[in-house]
Amino acid sequence: MPSPKPRATESAPPAGFGAKILDMARQLAQFSETPDGLTCTYLSPAHKAAATQLRDWMHAAGLVVQIDPVGNVVGRYPSAAPAARTLIVGSHYDTVVNAGRFDGRLGILTALAVAEYLIRAGGPLPFHLDVIGFAEEEGVRFAAPYLGSSAIAGRFDAAVLQRSDKNGARLGSLLQERGVDLAAVRGLARPPATLRGRRSAIQQAAAAIPAQTSPPRASVSSAPACCGSASRSRRRCCSFRARWKARCSGRDSRRRLGGLRPMSRWPA
């Protein structure tokens, strides 16, 4: 019998794995609406150019790729089992004004590099792997965030189609110019039963985790486990923790984090 193909875990990732991701981020940052920074808002020329570049990289990596009606760039590494569920990984490629080159995009490019490595290694997966560059998350142009992911999740709000940008361009009109209607957007929804990591599985996993008991209140004679003793320096650590906990619970809401200093006395 022929020997099976080695799994991806049997060999180390190639050298320069991270360098390739950083280089792709640098190249993608060249598509900007401003010459002295990175700005890439939804459906702008820079946004379309970034989508095209992501599509080309995914195709070169061996993924089956398409740009869907709302502009999500979807690359699939299909499972050998057609009825298998799908694991989605990725992030968004639109940006805020004067953005960092890694915000959002690092999640796409890292997922793309991993998918390419798995394809080259030849290891079959028990599920479909979809690398998605979500078209819109920041909500900069139309004050409507998560357009890309909401369509995939089946939660796209049709009301946002009536919103306009600062130049008066209406979102619905721009999509219509691309031949996209509401039915096409809603057709992108992924049924939860077809996905890996769906909410019911997460809830089942969370239910299996034992409940955590609240730590005892700090006192001079009894310090939390992180301190191990009631020495002065360790008491300062614990008093900070106690005040931070009080602030989060609303009992100390008027204080700000920047003003927190070690207490002179242990909290009651």
KEKE-3310 file (N, C-alpha, C; in steps of 0.2 Angstrom, whole numbers, plus 5000, padded with zeros to 4 digits):
npx = (5004:5002:5012:5004:5001:5011:5006:5003:5008:5019:5031:5041:5036:5041:5056:5056:5042:5035:5041:5036:5022:5023:5028:5018:5009:5015:5014:5001:4997:5000:4989:4980:4969:4975:4990:5000:4998:4989:4973:4959:4944:4927:4922:4930:4942:4954:4951:4945:4956:4964:4956:4957:4971:4971:4963:4971:4983:4977:4973:4985:4990:4983:4970:4952:4945:4934:4926:4914:4896:4896:4909:4917:4932:4934:4943:4944:4950:4946:4938:4940:4929:4914:4902:4906:4908:4912:4926:4929:4941:4950:4949:4946:4948:4946:4950:4952:4954:4971:4977:4985:4996:4994:4982:4968:4971:4982:4976:4970:4981:4989:4981:4980:4993:4995:4985:4990:5002:4997:4991:5002:5009:5000:4992:4976:4961:4948:4937:4930:4941:4939:4946:4943:4943:4936:4925:4921:4922:4925:4916:4918:4915:4901:4896:4892:4895:4903:4898:4903:4905:4892:4884:4888:4885:4871:4865:4863:4858:4845:4842:4854:4857:4851:4860:4872:4887:4900:4900:4888:4885:4875:4874:4866:4864:4877:4880:4870:4875:4885:4878:4872:4859:4848:4843:4854:4864:4858:4858:4871:4872:4878:4872:4871:4872:4881:4894:4909:4913:4902:4889:4882:4891:4901:4894:4892:4904:4908:4899:4905:4915:4921:4913:4920:4925:4923:4937:4944:4941:4954:4965:4975:4980:4977:4981:4979:4981:4991:5000:5005:5011:5010:5018:5024:5027:5020:5007:5004:5002:4991:4982:4980:4974:4962:4956:4955:4946:4935:4932:4928:4916:4908:4907:4917:4916:4919:4932:4947:4957:4970:4973:4974:4983:4994:4986:4987:4982:4976:4962:4945)
npy = (4994:5011:5024:5035:5052:5064:5072:5090:5093:5086:5092:5106:5123:5133:5143:5160:5162:5172:5183:5184:5186:5199:5206:5205:5212:5225:5227:5227:5239:5249:5252:5265:5279:5290:5300:5300:5291:5277:5274:5266:5264:5257:5251:5260:5266:5262:5252:5242:5239:5233:5222:5215:5212:5203:5193:5188:5183:5173:5165:5161:5154:5142:5141:5140:5154:5168:5184:5190:5196:5208:5211:5204:5194:5178:5163:5146:5131:5116:5102:5084:5078:5082:5086:5091:5101:5119:5129:5145:5157:5173:5191:5208:5219:5233:5250:5261:5280:5285:5273:5258:5246:5233:5231:5222:5217:5208:5197:5191:5189:5181:5169:5166:5163:5151:5143:5141:5134:5122:5117:5116:5106:5096:5089:5082:5089:5088:5096:5110:5124:5140:5155:5172:5188:5200:5213:5225:5233:5243:5254:5267:5275:5274:5275:5262:5248:5232:5226:5216:5204:5203:5200:5187:5181:5181:5192:5204:5221:5229:5242:5250:5252:5263:5273:5287:5293:5306:5313:5311:5300:5285:5270:5259:5262:5262:5248:5243:5248:5239:5228:5222:5216:5216:5203:5196:5199:5194:5181:5177:5172:5160:5145:5140:5127:5122:5126:5125:5126:5133:5142:5133:5123:5130:5134:5122:5118:5128:5125:5114:5118:5119:5129:5144:5149:5163:5173:5175:5190:5202:5204:5209:5199:5188:5185:5185:5171:5175:5183:5176:5180:5192:5203:5220:5225:5215:5217:5229:5225:5217:5226:5234:5226:5223:5236:5238:5228:5232:5244:5239:5233:5243:5249:5258:5268:5281:5283:5283:5273:5278:5285:5276:5271:5262:5257:5265:5257:5241:5235:5235)
npz = (5000:4996:5005:5017:5015:5023:5038:5041:5054:5055:5051:5052:5051:5037:5036:5038:5039:5047:5042:5029:5031:5036:5026:5016:5023:5022:5008:5006:5012:5004:4996:4998:5003:5006:5004:5014:5024:5030:5024:5021:5016:5015:4999:4992:4980:4984:4993:4984:4977:4987:4990:4978:4978:4989:4984:4974:4980:4988:4978:4973:4983:4983:4986:4984:4977:4979:4977:4987:4986:4995:4996:5003:5004:5000:5003:5000:5007:5003:5011:5010:5012:5006:5013:5025:5039:5041:5045:5049:5047:5049:5046:5045:5031:5028:5034:5048:5048:5044:5048:5057:5049:5052:5058:5059:5046:5049:5054:5043:5035:5042:5043:5030:5027:5035:5029:5016:5020:5025:5013:5005:5012:5011:5020:5023:5028:5041:5039:5030:5026:5028:5023:5027:5021:5028:5022:5028:5043:5052:5050:5045:5033:5031:5043:5048:5055:5053:5041:5032:5040:5046:5036:5033:5045:5044:5049:5043:5042:5034:5034:5034:5021:5017:5021:5019:5013:5018:5006:5000:4994:4993:5001:4997:4984:4979:4980:4971:4959:4958:4955:4965:4976:4990:4992:4987:4996:5008:5005:5008:5020:5032:5038:5055:5058:5048:5052:5060:5077:5081:5091:5100:5102:5109:5120:5126:5129:5138:5148:5153:5161:5177:5190:5195:5211:5221:5226:5242:5252:5253:5267:5281:5287:5279:5263:5245:5234:5224:5231:5242:5254:5268:5266:5265:5251:5244:5249:5243:5230:5231:5236:5225:5216:5223:5223:5210:5207:5214:5207:5194:5198:5200:5213:5215:5205:5202:5202:5192:5182:5180:5192:5202:5216:5227:5242:5259:5269:5271:5262:5268)
capx = (5000:5006:5012:5000:5004:5013:5002:5006:5011:5025:5037:5041:5035:5047:5059:5053:5035:5033:5043:5031:5016:5024:5029:5012:5005:5018:5012:4994:4997:5001:4983:4977:4966:4979:4997:5004:4995:4984:4966:4956:4937:4923:4921:4934:4946:4960:4947:4944:4963:4966:4952:4960:4977:4970:4961:4977:4987:4973:4973:4992:4991:4980:4963:4947:4943:4929:4924:4906:4893:4897:4916:4922:4937:4933:4947:4943:4953:4940:4939:4939:4922:4909:4897:4910:4907:4917:4929:4931:4946:4951:4948:4944:4954:4945:4954:4951:4958:4977:4977:4991:4995:4992:4975:4963:4974:4986:4972:4969:4987:4992:4977:4982:5000:4994:4981:4995:5007:4993:4990:5008:5010:4996:4988:4969:4957:4941:4932:4932:4944:4938:4950:4939:4945:4929:4926:4920:4921:4926:4911:4921:4912:4894:4894:4888:4901:4902:4894:4905:4903:4885:4881:4890:4881:4864:4862:4863:4852:4844:4841:4860:4857:4849:4865:4876:4894:4900:4899:4881:4884:4871:4877:4862:4865:4884:4879:4866:4880:4889:4874:4871:4853:4847:4843:4861:4867:4856:4860:4878:4872:4880:4868:4875:4874:4886:4900:4913:4914:4895:4887:4880:4897:4904:4890:4893:4911:4908:4896:4909:4921:4919:4912:4925:4923:4926:4943:4942:4943:4960:4965:4982:4982:4975:4983:4977:4986:4996:5005:5009:5012:5007:5023:5022:5027:5015:5001:5002:5000:4984:4977:4978:4969:4956:4953:4953:4939:4929:4931:4924:4910:4904:4908:4922:4916:4921:4940:4950:4963:4977:4973:4975:4989:4994:4983:4991:4979:4973:4955:4941)
capy = (5000:5018:5027:5041:5059:5067:5078:5096:5094:5082:5095:5113:5128:5136:5149:5166:5162:5178:5188:5184:5189:5206:5209:5206:5218:5231:5228:5229:5245:5253:5254:5270:5285:5296:5298:5300:5287:5271:5275:5261:5264:5253:5252:5266:5263:5258:5246:5237:5236:5228:5215:5211:5209:5197:5187:5185:5180:5167:5160:5158:5149:5136:5142:5142:5160:5173:5191:5190:5203:5213:5213:5199:5190:5171:5158:5140:5125:5112:5096:5079:5077:5088:5087:5093:5108:5124:5133:5151:5161:5179:5197:5213:5223:5240:5253:5268:5285:5284:5266:5254:5242:5227:5231:5218:5213:5203:5191:5188:5187:5175:5164:5164:5159:5145:5139:5139:5129:5116:5115:5113:5100:5090:5086:5083:5092:5085:5101:5115:5129:5147:5161:5177:5195:5204:5219:5231:5232:5249:5259:5274:5278:5275:5274:5256:5244:5225:5225:5210:5199:5203:5196:5180:5179:5181:5198:5211:5226:5232:5249:5253:5253:5270:5278:5290:5295:5313:5316:5310:5293:5281:5263:5255:5264:5259:5241:5242:5249:5233:5222:5218:5218:5214:5196:5193:5200:5189:5174:5175:5169:5153:5142:5138:5119:5120:5129:5123:5131:5137:5144:5128:5119:5134:5134:5115:5118:5132:5122:5109:5121:5120:5136:5147:5152:5170:5174:5179:5197:5203:5206:5210:5192:5184:5188:5181:5166:5178:5186:5171:5183:5199:5208:5227:5225:5211:5220:5234:5222:5215:5232:5237:5221:5224:5242:5237:5224:5237:5249:5235:5231:5249:5252:5263:5270:5288:5283:5282:5269:5282:5288:5271:5270:5258:5260:5265:5252:5235:5236:5231)
capz = (5000:4996:5012:5017:5014:5030:5040:5042:5060:5055:5048:5054:5046:5033:5038:5035:5039:5049:5037:5023:5033:5037:5019:5013:5026:5019:5001:5006:5015:4998:4994:5003:5000:5007:5002:5020:5029:5028:5025:5016:5018:5011:4992:4989:4975:4988:4996:4979:4975:4992:4989:4972:4980:4993:4980:4970:4985:4990:4972:4972:4989:4981:4989:4979:4980:4976:4981:4987:4984:4999:4995:5007:5000:5003:5000:5004:5007:5004:5014:5005:5013:5004:5018:5031:5041:5039:5050:5047:5050:5046:5049:5041:5028:5028:5040:5050:5045:5047:5052:5057:5043:5055:5061:5055:5041:5052:5055:5037:5032:5046:5041:5023:5027:5038:5024:5011:5022:5025:5006:5002:5016:5008:5025:5022:5034:5042:5038:5025:5030:5024:5025:5024:5022:5029:5018:5032:5051:5055:5050:5044:5028:5031:5050:5048:5055:5052:5035:5029:5045:5048:5030:5034:5051:5043:5053:5039:5043:5027:5035:5033:5014:5016:5024:5014:5016:5018:4999:4998:4990:4997:5001:4993:4977:4977:4979:4965:4954:4957:4953:4971:4979:4996:4992:4986:5003:5013:5002:5010:5027:5034:5043:5060:5058:5043:5054:5066:5082:5082:5098:5104:5104:5113:5126:5129:5132:5144:5154:5156:5165:5184:5192:5199:5217:5222:5230:5249:5253:5256:5274:5283:5289:5274:5256:5240:5232:5220:5235:5246:5261:5269:5267:5263:5244:5242:5251:5238:5224:5232:5237:5219:5214:5227:5221:5203:5207:5216:5201:5189:5200:5201:5219:5214:5198:5201:5202:5186:5182:5180:5198:5207:5219:5233:5248:5265:5273:5268:5261:5273)
cpx = (5004:5006:5008:5004:5006:5008:5006:5010:5018:5032:5036:5039:5041:5049:5056:5046:5032:5035:5039:5025:5017:5025:5023:5008:5008:5015:5005:4993:4998:4995:4979:4974:4970:4986:5002:5002:4991:4977:4963:4948:4933:4921:4924:4938:4952:4957:4947:4951:4965:4962:4955:4967:4976:4968:4967:4981:4983:4974:4980:4993:4988:4973:4959:4944:4938:4929:4917:4903:4894:4905:4920:4926:4937:4938:4946:4948:4948:4942:4938:4932:4917:4904:4900:4908:4913:4920:4931:4936:4948:4950:4946:4950:4952:4949:4950:4955:4965:4978:4984:4990:4993:4985:4970:4967:4979:4982:4971:4975:4990:4988:4978:4988:4999:4990:4986:5000:5003:4992:4996:5010:5006:4992:4980:4966:4950:4936:4935:4935:4943:4942:4946:4942:4938:4930:4925:4919:4921:4920:4912:4916:4905:4891:4889:4893:4898:4898:4896:4903:4896:4881:4882:4886:4874:4861:4863:4857:4851:4843:4848:4861:4855:4854:4869:4882:4894:4899:4892:4880:4880:4874:4873:4863:4872:4884:4875:4871:4884:4885:4872:4864:4853:4847:4850:4865:4865:4857:4867:4878:4874:4875:4873:4877:4879:4893:4903:4913:4907:4894:4886:4886:4900:4901:4891:4899:4911:4905:4900:4914:4918:4918:4918:4923:4927:4932:4941:4944:4950:4960:4973:4984:4981:4976:4981:4983:4992:5001:5009:5011:5009:5012:5021:5022:5021:5008:4999:4999:4992:4979:4975:4973:4962:4952:4951:4946:4934:4927:4926:4917:4905:4904:4913:4922:4919:4929:4942:4956:4970:4978:4974:4982:4989:4990:4988:4988:4976:4965:4951:4937)
cpy = (5006:5021:5033:5047:5061:5072:5084:5097:5090:5086:5103:5118:5131:5142:5155:5167:5169:5184:5189:5187:5197:5209:5210:5211:5225:5232:5230:5236:5251:5256:5259:5276:5291:5295:5297:5296:5281:5273:5271:5260:5260:5255:5258:5262:5259:5252:5240:5234:5231:5222:5211:5208:5203:5191:5184:5181:5173:5162:5157:5153:5143:5136:5143:5149:5164:5179:5191:5196:5209:5215:5209:5195:5183:5166:5152:5135:5119:5105:5090:5076:5082:5090:5090:5100:5113:5128:5139:5155:5167:5185:5202:5217:5230:5243:5259:5273:5284:5278:5263:5249:5235:5226:5228:5214:5207:5196:5187:5185:5181:5169:5161:5160:5152:5140:5137:5134:5122:5113:5112:5107:5094:5087:5087:5085:5089:5090:5106:5121:5136:5152:5167:5184:5199:5211:5225:5229:5239:5254:5266:5278:5279:5274:5268:5251:5236:5223:5218:5204:5198:5199:5189:5177:5179:5187:5204:5215:5230:5239:5253:5255:5260:5275:5281:5292:5303:5317:5315:5304:5288:5274:5259:5256:5261:5252:5239:5243:5242:5226:5218:5221:5215:5206:5193:5193:5195:5182:5172:5172:5162:5150:5139:5131:5118:5123:5125:5128:5136:5138:5138:5124:5123:5134:5128:5115:5122:5129:5117:5111:5122:5128:5138:5150:5159:5170:5177:5186:5197:5206:5206:5203:5187:5187:5183:5177:5169:5181:5181:5174:5189:5204:5215:5227:5221:5213:5225:5231:5220:5220:5235:5232:5222:5230:5241:5233:5228:5241:5245:5234:5237:5252:5258:5267:5277:5288:5281:5277:5272:5284:5282:5271:5265:5261:5260:5259:5247:5236:5232:5225)
cpz = (5000:5003:5011:5017:5021:5032:5041:5048:5060:5053:5051:5049:5043:5037:5035:5035:5041:5044:5031:5025:5033:5030:5015:5016:5023:5012:5001:5008:5009:4995:4999:4999:5001:5006:5008:5025:5026:5029:5019:5018:5013:5004:4989:4984:4979:4991:4990:4977:4980:4991:4983:4974:4984:4989:4976:4974:4987:4984:4972:4978:4988:4984:4983:4981:4976:4980:4981:4986:4988:4999:5000:5002:5003:4999:5004:5002:5008:5007:5008:5006:5011:5009:5025:5033:5040:5045:5047:5051:5046:5050:5044:5037:5027:5034:5042:5047:5048:5051:5052:5052:5046:5057:5057:5050:5043:5052:5049:5034:5035:5044:5034:5023:5030:5033:5019:5013:5022:5018:5004:5006:5014:5013:5024:5029:5035:5041:5033:5029:5025:5027:5022:5026:5022:5026:5022:5039:5054:5055:5048:5039:5029:5038:5051:5049:5054:5046:5032:5034:5046:5042:5031:5040:5050:5047:5049:5040:5037:5028:5034:5025:5012:5018:5018:5018:5016:5011:4997:4995:4995:4996:4997:4986:4974:4976:4973:4959:4953:4956:4959:4974:4986:4997:4991:4993:5008:5011:5005:5017:5028:5039:5048:5060:5053:5046:5060:5071:5083:5089:5102:5107:5110:5120:5130:5132:5138:5150:5157:5161:5172:5186:5196:5205:5218:5227:5237:5249:5256:5263:5276:5284:5284:5267:5251:5238:5228:5225:5239:5253:5262:5270:5263:5255:5241:5243:5246:5232:5225:5233:5230:5215:5217:5224:5214:5202:5209:5210:5196:5191:5201:5208:5219:5208:5197:5200:5195:5187:5183:5187:5204:5209:5225:5239:5254:5270:5269:5267:5266:5269)
residu = (MET:PRO:SER:PRO:LYS:PRO:ARG:ALA:THR:GLU:SER:ALA:PRO:PRO:ALA:GLY:PHE:GLY:ALA:LYS:ILE:LEU:ASP:MET:ALA:ARG:GLN:LEU:ALA:GLN:PHE:SER:GLU:THR:PRO:ASP:GLY:LEU:THR:CYS:THR:TYR:LEU:SER:PRO:ALA:HIS:LYS:ALA:ALA:ALA:THR:GLN:LEU:ARG:ASP:TRP:MET:HIS:ALA:ALA:GLY:LEU:VAL:VAL:GLN:ILE:ASP:PRO:VAL:GLY:ASN:VAL:VAL:GLY:ARG:TYR:PRO:SER:ALA:ALA:PRO:ALA:ALA:ARG:THR:LEU:ILE:VAL:GLY:SER:HIS:TYR:ASP:THR:VAL:VAL:ASN:ALA:GLY:ARG:PHE:ASP:GLY:ARG:LEU:GLY:ILE:LEU:THR:ALA:LEU:ALA:VAL:ALA:GLU:TYR:LEU:ILE:ARG:ALA:GLY:GLY:PRO:LEU:PRO:PHE:HIS:LEU:ASP:VAL:ILE:GLY:PHE:ALA:GLU:GLU:GLU:GLY:VAL:ARG:PHE:ALA:ALA:PRO:TYR:LEU:GLY:SER:SER:ALA:ILE:ALA:GLY:ARG:PHE:ASP:ALA:ALA:VAL:LEU:GLN:ARG:SER:ASP:LYS:ASN:GLY:ALA:ARG:LEU:GLY:SER:LEU:LEU:GLN:GLU:ARG:GLY:VAL:ASP:LEU:ALA:ALA:VAL:ARG:GLY:LEU:ALA:ARG:PRO:PRO:ALA:THR:LEU:ARG:GLY:ARG:ARG:SER:ALA:ILE:GLN:GLN:ALA:ALA:ALA:ALA:ILE:PRO:ALA:GLN:THR:SER:PRO:PRO:ARG:ALA:SER:VAL:SER:SER:ALA:PRO:ALA:CYS:CYS:GLY:SER:ALA:SER:ARG:SER:ARG:ARG:ARG:CYS:CYS:SER:PHE:ARG:ALA:ARG:TRP:LYS:ALA:ARG:CYS:SER:GLY:ARG:ASP:SER:ARG:ARG:ARG:LEU:GLY:GLY:LEU:ARG:PRO:MET:SER:ARG:TRP:PRO:ALA)
# end
